Amino acid sequence: MEDGISINMYFCRSGQHKPDIIKFDPNEYFDLEDDTSLDIDSVPKYLNMLDYLEEKDNVTYIAVVITNKNNGKKLHIETNFFNGQQSTLSIRTEYHYDLITYKEVITDVLLPSEENNVTIHDVCRFCLKDCYYNCIYHGIIKKGCDGTETEYRLI
């Protein structure tokens, strides 16, 4: 545990009820620059949590818990994969000494497309505020096979 930071990843495959656990060193999990201070919200190496796993097949659930024992902060991100891992439901919760300081729900759903070599995702972000989830983002993201990406922001 470097600088009081612990990182645990829990994951389940289809039909698995008890998660497997991987413990990460901060240098394995985060993309750290020499002059960067380490904390729970440091930049991860991978945006897709599946990329931390050697064997990604049939993974339906991943949770990452990052704890900083020095300042009482904790980050809990859990993602459920469906539609052949093409769509996700993620919940991001930040804590300070077990008190929730931020909570966000993110959906990313692959939409059917009649265009060849194009994927279209419907992405929504909901932030918990005053006991209600408020939509803070809704967009359609169109990705071409050539790496182009177009965002149509609805909210």
Backbone as CSV, one residue per row, in Angstrom:
resi,resn,N_x,N_y,N_z,CA_x,CA_y,CA_z,C_x,C_y,C_z
1,MET,0.853,-1.176,0.000,0.000,0.000,0.000,0.897,1.237,0.000
2,GLU,0.925,1.913,-1.130,1.767,3.084,-1.317,0.993,4.339,-0.916
3,ASP,1.621,5.182,-0.087,1.003,6.441,0.342,-0.374,6.242,0.968
4,GLY,-0.610,5.106,1.612,-1.896,4.844,2.250,-3.003,4.484,1.289
5,ILE,-2.687,4.270,0.002,-3.688,3.956,-1.021,-3.779,2.445,-1.201
6,SER,-4.991,1.914,-1.111,-5.221,0.505,-1.443,-6.225,0.442,-2.589
7,ILE,-6.006,-0.514,-3.500,-6.861,-0.665,-4.677,-7.233,-2.132,-4.807
8,ASN,-8.521,-2.408,-4.728,-9.034,-3.764,-4.889,-10.050,-3.787,-6.015
9,MET,-9.933,-4.786,-6.875,-10.898,-4.979,-7.955,-11.607,-6.304,-7.721
10,TYR,-12.924,-6.265,-7.793,-13.767,-7.445,-7.645,-14.464,-7.663,-8.982
11,PHE,-14.490,-8.908,-9.458,-15.165,-9.149,-10.731,-15.817,-10.521,-10.750
12,CYS,-16.907,-10.598,-11.508,-17.659,-11.845,-11.672,-17.863,-12.114,-13.151
13,ARG,-17.860,-13.378,-13.468,-18.195,-13.817,-14.820,-19.634,-14.313,-14.814
14,SER,-20.185,-14.504,-15.973,-21.559,-14.978,-16.102,-21.750,-16.252,-15.276
15,GLY,-22.765,-16.252,-14.413,-23.074,-17.402,-13.572,-22.268,-17.487,-12.292
16,GLN,-21.311,-16.609,-12.099,-20.474,-16.611,-10.898,-21.130,-15.728,-9.842
17,HIS,-21.210,-16.232,-8.607,-21.888,-15.473,-7.553,-20.920,-14.854,-6.548
18,LYS,-19.752,-15.448,-6.392,-18.751,-14.893,-5.480,-17.642,-14.272,-6.324
19,PRO,-17.353,-12.985,-6.124,-16.370,-12.324,-6.991,-14.935,-12.783,-6.735
20,ASP,-14.142,-12.737,-7.790,-12.696,-12.887,-7.674,-12.139,-11.515,-7.308
21,ILE,-10.983,-11.507,-6.661,-10.398,-10.245,-6.190,-8.969,-10.117,-6.713
22,ILE,-8.655,-8.913,-7.193,-7.285,-8.570,-7.582,-6.894,-7.326,-6.796
23,LYS,-5.725,-7.369,-6.175,-5.189,-6.197,-5.484,-4.150,-5.550,-6.398
24,PHE,-4.247,-4.226,-6.537,-3.333,-3.488,-7.395,-2.438,-2.576,-6.572
25,ASP,-1.224,-2.432,-7.013,-0.327,-1.400,-6.534,-0.720,-0.122,-7.286
26,PRO,-0.652,1.051,-6.666,-1.024,2.284,-7.378,-0.305,2.473,-8.714
27,ASN,0.941,2.037,-8.807,1.674,2.165,-10.077,1.118,1.249,-11.160
28,GLU,0.457,0.166,-10.771,-0.171,-0.733,-11.737,-1.503,-0.179,-12.224
29,TYR,-2.219,0.498,-11.333,-3.575,0.951,-11.647,-3.609,2.351,-12.254
30,PHE,-2.802,3.256,-11.722,-2.847,4.652,-12.154,-1.789,4.954,-13.209
31,ASP,-2.079,5.954,-14.031,-1.135,6.482,-15.013,-0.462,7.687,-14.363
32,LEU,0.573,7.423,-13.604,1.184,8.456,-12.770,2.357,9.133,-13.466
33,GLU,2.364,10.447,-13.411,3.506,11.243,-13.859,4.401,11.452,-12.638
34,ASP,5.658,11.786,-12.872,6.600,11.962,-11.765,6.183,13.054,-10.791
35,ASP,5.556,14.117,-11.298,5.206,15.254,-10.450,3.757,15.207,-9.960
36,THR,3.081,14.074,-10.148,1.673,13.957,-9.779,1.544,13.442,-8.353
37,SER,0.671,14.085,-7.567,0.397,13.569,-6.232,-0.664,12.477,-6.343
38,LEU,-0.498,11.444,-5.583,-1.356,10.269,-5.644,-2.566,10.443,-4.738
39,ASP,-3.765,10.186,-5.277,-4.988,10.171,-4.474,-6.003,9.279,-5.181
40,ILE,-7.184,9.132,-4.603,-8.183,8.207,-5.149,-8.655,8.608,-6.534
41,ASP,-8.571,9.895,-6.870,-9.054,10.365,-8.167,-7.924,10.609,-9.168
42,SER,-6.759,10.003,-8.925,-5.683,10.071,-9.912,-6.149,9.392,-11.197
43,VAL,-5.504,9.699,-12.309,-5.927,9.202,-13.621,-5.595,7.715,-13.754
44,PRO,-6.611,6.881,-14.051,-6.333,5.449,-14.237,-5.624,5.204,-15.569
45,LYS,-4.910,4.079,-15.654,-4.250,3.716,-16.915,-5.272,3.422,-17.997
46,TYR,-6.377,2.794,-17.622,-7.396,2.390,-18.587,-8.749,2.974,-18.203
47,LEU,-9.501,3.450,-19.196,-10.853,3.943,-18.937,-11.833,2.788,-18.805
48,ASN,-11.616,1.724,-19.575,-12.476,0.550,-19.507,-11.870,-0.426,-18.501
49,MET,-12.587,-0.714,-17.429,-12.057,-1.576,-16.379,-11.751,-2.986,-16.873
50,LEU,-12.393,-3.421,-17.953,-12.084,-4.734,-18.521,-10.621,-4.825,-18.953
51,ASP,-10.021,-3.701,-19.305,-8.641,-3.705,-19.788,-7.624,-4.058,-18.707
52,TYR,-8.031,-4.042,-17.440,-7.143,-4.470,-16.360,-7.091,-5.990,-16.227
53,LEU,-8.020,-6.676,-16.869,-8.094,-8.133,-16.752,-7.402,-8.809,-17.922
54,GLU,-6.695,-9.896,-17.634,-6.073,-10.673,-18.705,-7.134,-11.429,-19.495
55,GLU,-8.094,-11.997,-18.801,-9.162,-12.777,-19.434,-10.479,-12.019,-19.252
56,LYS,-10.984,-11.428,-20.332,-12.169,-10.566,-20.265,-13.471,-11.289,-20.580
57,ASP,-13.381,-12.479,-21.162,-14.575,-13.187,-21.628,-15.580,-13.412,-20.506
58,ASN,-16.829,-13.167,-20.805,-17.967,-13.437,-19.926,-17.968,-12.643,-18.624
59,VAL,-17.158,-11.588,-18.513,-17.200,-10.750,-17.313,-18.472,-9.915,-17.372
60,THR,-19.263,-9.977,-16.307,-20.532,-9.254,-16.258,-20.546,-8.153,-15.193
61,TYR,-19.548,-8.162,-14.300,-19.542,-7.198,-13.195,-18.099,-6.938,-12.772
62,ILE,-17.779,-5.669,-12.580,-16.488,-5.273,-12.011,-16.736,-4.144,-11.018
63,ALA,-16.100,-4.243,-9.865,-16.109,-3.144,-8.897,-14.668,-2.840,-8.518
64,VAL,-14.347,-1.562,-8.448,-13.032,-1.122,-7.991,-13.248,-0.268,-6.753
65,VAL,-12.508,-0.581,-5.700,-12.569,0.196,-4.466,-11.166,0.735,-4.203
66,ILE,-11.065,2.064,-4.209,-9.786,2.734,-3.971,-9.924,3.507,-2.668
67,THR,-9.055,3.212,-1.721,-9.139,3.817,-0.396,-7.834,4.531,-0.068
68,ASN,-7.962,5.753,0.443,-6.815,6.491,0.952,-6.970,6.561,2.464
69,LYS,-6.219,5.744,3.156,-6.338,5.671,4.613,-5.804,6.927,5.301
70,ASN,-4.999,7.713,4.594,-4.433,8.927,5.192,-5.440,10.064,5.306
71,ASN,-6.370,10.169,4.337,-7.313,11.291,4.378,-8.777,10.853,4.472
72,GLY,-9.031,9.554,4.609,-10.395,9.063,4.792,-11.238,9.033,3.536
73,LYS,-10.634,9.247,2.374,-11.398,9.238,1.123,-11.458,7.826,0.546
74,LYS,-12.602,7.536,-0.086,-12.770,6.244,-0.742,-13.575,6.448,-2.014
75,LEU,-13.169,5.756,-3.071,-13.867,5.782,-4.349,-14.309,4.367,-4.668
76,HIS,-15.597,4.222,-4.969,-16.165,2.916,-5.308,-16.828,3.049,-6.672
77,ILE,-16.318,2.311,-7.655,-16.901,2.318,-9.000,-17.302,0.896,-9.328
78,GLU,-18.584,0.706,-9.626,-19.019,-0.625,-10.042,-19.686,-0.528,-11.402
79,THR,-19.401,-1.528,-12.231,-19.924,-1.549,-13.589,-20.522,-2.909,-13.883
80,ASN,-21.737,-2.890,-14.398,-22.398,-4.095,-14.893,-22.339,-4.055,-16.411
81,PHE,-21.914,-5.163,-17.009,-21.798,-5.268,-18.461,-22.945,-6.112,-18.994
82,PHE,-23.529,-5.679,-20.099,-24.575,-6.469,-20.747,-24.496,-6.243,-22.248
83,ASN,-25.324,-6.951,-22.985,-25.319,-6.838,-24.446,-23.936,-7.197,-25.004
84,GLY,-23.405,-8.339,-24.518,-22.096,-8.784,-24.985,-20.967,-7.842,-24.623
85,GLN,-21.043,-7.226,-23.474,-20.073,-6.243,-22.966,-20.032,-4.971,-23.815
86,GLN,-21.057,-4.752,-24.626,-21.125,-3.553,-25.462,-21.871,-2.413,-24.774
87,SER,-22.584,-2.728,-23.692,-23.356,-1.726,-22.952,-23.028,-1.854,-21.470
88,THR,-23.123,-0.733,-20.744,-22.771,-0.748,-19.326,-23.727,0.102,-18.491
89,LEU,-23.810,-0.270,-17.228,-24.445,0.534,-16.188,-23.389,0.676,-15.101
90,SER,-22.959,1.910,-14.826,-21.898,2.152,-13.846,-22.403,3.066,-12.744
91,ILE,-21.921,2.806,-11.545,-22.240,3.649,-10.393,-20.922,4.071,-9.757
92,ARG,-20.732,5.376,-9.646,-19.518,5.937,-9.037,-19.931,6.613,-7.732
93,THR,-19.326,6.180,-6.634,-19.640,6.750,-5.329,-18.342,7.166,-4.652
94,GLU,-18.313,8.408,-4.178,-17.159,8.914,-3.442,-17.563,9.097,-1.986
95,TYR,-16.654,8.717,-1.092,-16.915,8.790,0.347,-15.815,9.590,1.029
96,HIS,-16.170,10.196,2.141,-15.196,10.762,3.061,-15.580,10.251,4.438
97,TYR,-14.747,9.372,4.977,-15.044,8.704,6.245,-16.457,8.118,6.252
98,ASP,-16.769,7.316,5.263,-18.035,6.581,5.108,-19.256,7.459,4.851
99,LEU,-19.083,8.752,4.679,-20.175,9.648,4.308,-20.107,9.862,2.797
100,ILE,-21.217,9.626,2.098,-21.237,9.803,0.649,-21.114,11.289,0.323
101,THR,-20.106,11.630,-0.479,-19.903,13.021,-0.883,-20.298,13.254,-2.334
102,TYR,-20.367,12.180,-3.130,-20.751,12.303,-4.539,-21.212,10.940,-5.027
103,LYS,-22.284,10.955,-5.835,-22.768,9.702,-6.417,-23.286,9.988,-7.812
104,GLU,-22.866,9.140,-8.755,-23.257,9.317,-10.144,-23.560,7.956,-10.757
105,VAL,-24.603,7.916,-11.576,-24.972,6.717,-12.323,-24.781,7.036,-13.803
106,ILE,-24.102,6.133,-14.513,-23.807,6.348,-15.932,-24.304,5.144,-16.721
107,THR,-25.108,5.406,-17.740,-25.526,4.340,-18.648,-24.866,4.579,-20.001
108,ASP,-24.453,3.502,-20.621,-23.853,3.552,-21.960,-24.434,2.371,-22.723
109,VAL,-25.389,2.649,-23.601,-26.134,1.593,-24.289,-25.833,1.631,-25.782
110,LEU,-25.403,0.495,-26.308,-25.170,0.365,-27.742,-26.514,0.325,-28.450
111,LEU,-26.699,1.215,-29.413,-27.942,1.269,-30.178,-27.769,0.530,-31.499
112,PRO,-28.864,-0.012,-32.028,-28.765,-0.641,-33.350,-28.465,0.413,-34.412
113,SER,-27.679,0.025,-35.400,-27.313,0.949,-36.475,-27.410,0.237,-37.816
114,GLU,-27.984,0.934,-38.784,-28.065,0.376,-40.132,-26.845,0.756,-40.963
115,GLU,-25.983,1.606,-40.397,-24.766,2.006,-41.100,-23.671,0.969,-40.848
116,ASN,-22.969,0.587,-41.895,-21.860,-0.351,-41.752,-20.671,0.336,-41.099
117,ASN,-19.945,-0.412,-40.277,-18.708,0.067,-39.648,-18.911,1.284,-38.757
118,VAL,-20.096,1.433,-38.190,-20.401,2.542,-37.286,-21.082,1.977,-36.045
119,THR,-20.654,2.430,-34.874,-21.372,2.093,-33.645,-21.956,3.372,-33.074
120,ILE,-23.135,3.246,-32.488,-23.824,4.392,-31.903,-24.153,4.049,-30.453
121,HIS,-23.720,4.921,-29.539,-23.967,4.719,-28.115,-24.820,5.859,-27.573
122,ASP,-25.781,5.510,-26.737,-26.607,6.468,-26.006,-26.041,6.524,-24.590
123,VAL,-25.506,7.677,-24.193,-24.846,7.818,-22.901,-25.611,8.821,-22.045
124,CYS,-25.923,8.424,-20.806,-26.582,9.316,-19.842,-25.797,9.306,-18.538
125,ARG,-25.708,10.481,-17.915,-25.076,10.604,-16.601,-26.079,11.262,-15.663
126,PHE,-26.283,10.634,-14.507,-27.204,11.129,-13.496,-26.427,11.342,-12.205
127,CYS,-26.571,12.521,-11.615,-25.879,12.863,-10.381,-26.896,12.931,-9.240
128,LEU,-26.555,12.311,-8.115,-27.429,12.355,-6.947,-27.253,13.690,-6.240
129,LYS,-28.360,14.428,-6.117,-28.333,15.712,-5.431,-29.657,15.880,-4.696
130,ASP,-29.580,16.154,-3.412,-30.780,16.358,-2.595,-31.750,15.185,-2.719
131,CYS,-31.238,13.976,-2.652,-32.030,12.734,-2.668,-32.649,12.397,-4.024
132,TYR,-32.313,13.133,-5.071,-32.858,12.866,-6.403,-31.719,12.753,-7.405
133,TYR,-31.932,11.920,-8.407,-30.965,11.828,-9.499,-31.345,12.829,-10.582
134,ASN,-30.414,13.702,-10.911,-30.611,14.706,-11.955,-29.760,14.333,-13.154
135,CYS,-30.343,14.390,-14.338,-29.598,14.101,-15.557,-28.670,15.280,-15.841
136,ILE,-27.362,15.028,-15.796,-26.389,16.094,-16.047,-25.780,15.980,-17.441
137,TYR,-26.051,14.864,-18.109,-25.557,14.692,-19.475,-26.399,13.635,-20.174
138,HIS,-26.737,13.905,-21.430,-27.348,12.901,-22.304,-26.819,13.170,-23.697
139,GLY,-26.186,12.174,-24.262,-25.616,12.360,-25.586,-25.620,11.082,-26.396
140,ILE,-25.549,11.258,-27.681,-25.411,10.155,-28.622,-23.996,10.260,-29.192
141,ILE,-23.255,9.174,-29.129,-21.883,9.169,-29.627,-21.791,8.169,-30.770
142,LYS,-21.376,8.684,-31.900,-21.258,7.879,-33.121,-19.772,7.664,-33.397
143,LYS,-19.362,6.387,-33.462,-17.956,6.050,-33.675,-17.798,5.319,-34.995
144,GLY,-16.885,5.821,-35.816,-16.586,5.180,-37.089,-15.436,4.199,-36.944
145,CYS,-15.339,3.255,-37.863,-14.262,2.265,-37.809,-12.896,2.901,-38.043
146,ASP,-12.872,4.118,-38.569,-11.612,4.820,-38.826,-11.135,5.628,-37.616
147,GLY,-11.845,5.480,-36.487,-11.459,6.189,-35.270,-12.149,7.525,-35.074
148,THR,-12.937,7.956,-36.051,-13.659,9.222,-35.890,-14.766,9.053,-34.861
149,GLU,-15.060,10.130,-34.184,-16.101,10.108,-33.159,-16.864,11.424,-33.224
150,THR,-18.196,11.326,-33.263,-19.049,12.506,-33.294,-20.001,12.435,-32.111
151,GLU,-20.091,13.534,-31.369,-20.975,13.590,-30.214,-22.146,14.517,-30.520
152,TYR,-23.345,14.032,-30.247,-24.560,14.839,-30.340,-25.071,15.000,-28.915
153,ARG,-24.828,16.160,-28.336,-25.207,16.398,-26.946,-26.671,16.816,-26.893
154,LEU,-27.471,16.062,-26.145,-28.892,16.358,-25.990,-29.146,17.165,-24.726
155,ILE,-28.414,16.892,-23.678,-28.482,17.659,-22.420,-27.058,17.929,-21.982
